[in-house]
Amino acid sequence: GITYIVYRYERWGSAANPTTAAALRCYLKNIDCELLPKEDVRVTIVEGTTTPPNLLTESELVEKMHSNGIGTDATIADHVQKVQDRNYVFLVADGKKNSNSTSSFRRSRFHPSNLGVALIEGYKNMQANGMITPDLRRQMEHDVQLISENKLKAEKVVEEALVQMEGVFNAVASRSKVLDASVRKWCGNQMKSGHHPYDLAPI
């Protein structure tokens, strides 16, 4: 859950977009699409600015978890509450009215704390992808479902999960200084002032 909140606009495995007119022209010519001309492609790049997407509401986070096979109807609420209890994220009213309502209801969105960002950045710098992408958790959830359908043996799933988690643990433990550096970067000021790194405001 925390990964979706911190890197809400990132798509794992996506390719970089062309950044120059020449590169974009070459890219378009190689697209297998009958609607695009192959020989005479004119490209104009107009300078402008983009804005990041909105932070996630609780319902949007739950939808992303569902679509990535993370959790079940019975467990998702517990997952969402856990990242709040650990102060990785905070629910903050965004000051905007719900566009689908005529009431004065203000929609709340998840804001990552410095600690939450530090963990995600640290794991990413350590290349501990199992900690920040949904792949490992999704596979475990899928295997548990197959156990309930008597299509897999529980012992086999537990054995394979332990091997995977041991690999992730060893990778993190061997590069713990990378995670330490990330925590100091994002939480250093609060720690110097005597605050526990968990006592951090949202960013």
C-alpha positions as CSV (number, residue, x, y, z in Angstrom):
1,G,0.0,0.0,0.0
2,I,2.7,2.5,0.9
3,T,4.4,2.1,-2.5
4,Y,1.2,3.2,-4.3
5,I,1.1,6.3,-2.1
6,V,4.7,7.4,-2.5
7,Y,5.1,6.4,-6.2
8,R,1.6,6.9,-7.3
9,Y,2.5,7.9,-10.9
10,E,5.2,5.3,-11.5
11,R,4.6,2.3,-13.7
12,W,7.0,-0.6,-13.0
13,G,8.7,-1.8,-16.2
14,S,7.6,1.2,-18.3
15,A,9.9,2.5,-21.0
16,A,11.2,6.0,-21.1
17,N,9.5,8.5,-23.3
18,P,11.3,10.2,-26.2
19,T,12.6,13.6,-25.1
20,T,13.7,15.2,-28.4
21,A,11.9,15.9,-31.7
22,A,14.3,13.6,-33.6
23,A,13.8,10.8,-31.1
24,L,10.1,11.2,-31.1
25,R,9.9,11.2,-34.9
26,C,11.9,8.0,-35.0
27,Y,9.7,6.5,-32.4
28,L,6.5,7.4,-34.2
29,K,7.8,6.0,-37.5
30,N,8.4,2.6,-35.8
31,I,4.9,2.3,-34.3
32,D,2.9,-0.4,-35.9
33,C,-0.2,1.6,-36.4
34,E,-2.0,2.1,-39.7
35,L,-3.3,5.5,-38.6
36,L,0.2,7.0,-38.5
37,P,2.0,8.0,-41.7
38,K,5.3,6.2,-42.1
39,E,7.2,8.4,-44.4
40,D,6.3,12.0,-43.5
41,V,6.0,12.5,-39.8
42,R,6.3,16.1,-38.6
43,V,6.7,16.6,-34.9
44,T,6.5,19.8,-32.9
45,I,7.5,19.8,-29.2
46,V,5.8,22.5,-27.2
47,E,7.4,23.4,-23.9
48,G,5.1,23.3,-21.0
49,T,4.7,21.9,-17.5
50,T,2.9,19.0,-16.0
51,T,1.4,18.4,-12.6
52,P,1.5,15.2,-10.6
53,P,-1.7,13.3,-10.1
54,N,-3.7,13.7,-6.9
55,L,-2.7,11.7,-3.9
56,L,-4.8,8.6,-3.3
57,T,-8.0,8.5,-1.4
58,E,-8.7,5.4,0.7
59,S,-11.1,4.0,-2.0
60,E,-8.5,4.6,-4.7
61,L,-5.8,2.8,-2.7
62,V,-8.1,-0.1,-2.1
63,E,-8.9,-0.3,-5.8
64,K,-5.2,-0.4,-6.7
65,M,-4.6,-3.1,-4.2
66,H,-7.5,-5.1,-5.6
67,S,-6.3,-4.7,-9.2
68,N,-2.8,-5.9,-8.2
69,G,-4.0,-8.9,-6.3
70,I,-3.0,-7.5,-2.9
71,G,-5.2,-8.6,0.0
72,T,-8.8,-9.8,0.1
73,D,-12.0,-8.1,1.1
74,A,-11.4,-9.4,4.6
75,T,-7.8,-8.2,4.9
76,I,-7.4,-5.1,2.9
77,A,-8.8,-2.8,5.6
78,D,-6.2,-4.2,8.0
79,H,-3.4,-3.6,5.5
80,V,-4.5,0.0,5.1
81,Q,-4.8,0.6,8.8
82,K,-1.4,-0.9,9.5
83,V,0.5,1.5,7.3
84,Q,-1.2,4.3,9.2
85,D,-0.5,2.8,12.6
86,R,3.2,2.6,11.7
87,N,3.2,6.3,10.6
88,Y,4.2,5.5,7.1
89,V,1.3,7.6,5.8
90,F,-1.4,10.0,7.2
91,L,-4.9,10.7,6.0
92,V,-5.3,14.5,5.4
93,A,-8.3,16.4,4.2
94,D,-7.4,17.9,0.9
95,G,-9.6,21.0,1.3
96,K,-11.7,20.2,-1.8
97,K,-15.3,19.3,-1.9
98,N,-16.3,15.9,-3.2
99,S,-17.2,16.6,-6.9
100,N,-20.0,14.0,-6.7
101,S,-21.6,15.6,-3.7
102,T,-23.4,18.8,-2.9
103,S,-22.5,18.6,0.8
104,S,-19.5,20.2,2.4
105,F,-17.8,16.9,2.7
106,R,-14.0,17.2,2.2
107,R,-12.2,14.2,0.7
108,S,-9.2,12.9,2.6
109,R,-6.1,11.7,0.9
110,F,-3.1,9.7,2.0
111,H,0.1,11.7,2.4
112,P,3.4,9.8,2.9
113,S,5.4,10.7,5.9
114,N,9.2,11.3,5.7
115,L,9.6,7.9,7.2
116,G,7.4,6.3,4.5
117,V,9.4,8.0,1.7
118,A,12.7,7.1,3.4
119,L,11.8,3.4,3.4
120,I,10.6,3.3,-0.2
121,E,13.6,5.2,-1.4
122,G,16.0,3.1,0.7
123,Y,14.6,-0.2,-0.6
124,K,14.6,1.2,-4.2
125,N,18.3,2.2,-3.9
126,M,19.1,-1.2,-2.4
127,Q,17.3,-2.8,-5.4
128,A,15.2,-4.7,-3.0
129,N,12.3,-4.8,-5.4
130,G,10.5,-7.5,-3.4
131,M,9.8,-4.8,-0.8
132,I,8.4,-2.1,-3.0
133,T,6.6,-3.8,-5.9
134,P,3.5,-5.9,-5.7
135,D,4.9,-8.9,-7.4
136,L,6.1,-11.0,-4.4
137,R,3.0,-10.3,-2.3
138,R,0.7,-10.9,-5.3
139,Q,2.3,-14.3,-5.9
140,M,1.9,-15.2,-2.2
141,E,-1.8,-14.2,-2.2
142,H,-2.3,-16.2,-5.4
143,D,-0.7,-19.3,-3.9
144,V,-2.8,-19.0,-0.8
145,Q,-5.9,-19.0,-2.9
146,L,-4.7,-22.1,-4.7
147,I,-4.2,-23.8,-1.4
148,S,-7.8,-23.0,-0.4
149,E,-8.9,-24.6,-3.7
150,N,-6.8,-27.7,-3.0
151,K,-4.6,-27.0,-6.1
152,L,-1.4,-26.5,-4.1
153,K,0.1,-28.1,-1.0
154,A,0.5,-25.6,1.9
155,E,3.9,-27.1,2.8
156,K,5.3,-26.4,-0.7
157,V,4.0,-22.8,-0.7
158,V,5.5,-22.1,2.8
159,E,8.8,-23.6,1.7
160,E,9.0,-21.5,-1.4
161,A,7.9,-18.3,0.4
162,L,10.6,-18.8,3.1
163,V,13.2,-19.1,0.4
164,Q,12.0,-15.9,-1.3
165,M,11.7,-14.0,1.9
166,E,15.2,-15.2,3.1
167,G,16.6,-13.8,-0.2
168,V,14.9,-10.4,0.4
169,F,16.1,-10.3,4.0
170,N,19.7,-11.2,3.1
171,A,19.7,-8.5,0.4
172,V,18.4,-5.9,2.8
173,A,20.7,-6.9,5.6
174,S,23.8,-6.9,3.4
175,R,23.1,-3.3,2.3
176,S,21.6,-1.9,5.5
177,K,23.8,1.2,5.3
178,V,21.9,2.3,2.2
179,L,18.7,2.2,4.1
180,D,20.3,4.0,7.0
181,A,21.4,6.8,4.7
182,S,17.9,7.2,3.3
183,V,16.4,7.4,6.8
184,R,19.1,10.0,7.8
185,K,18.3,12.0,4.7
186,W,14.6,12.2,5.3
187,C,14.4,11.9,9.1
188,G,17.7,13.4,10.2
189,N,16.4,16.8,11.3
190,Q,13.6,15.3,13.5
191,M,16.0,12.8,15.0
192,K,18.5,15.5,15.9
193,S,15.8,17.5,17.6
194,G,15.0,14.5,19.8
195,H,11.9,13.3,18.0
196,H,11.5,9.6,17.3
197,P,11.6,9.0,13.5
198,Y,8.0,7.7,13.7
199,D,6.8,11.1,15.0
200,L,6.8,12.7,11.5
201,A,4.3,14.9,9.8
202,P,3.1,14.1,6.3
203,I,4.9,15.6,3.4
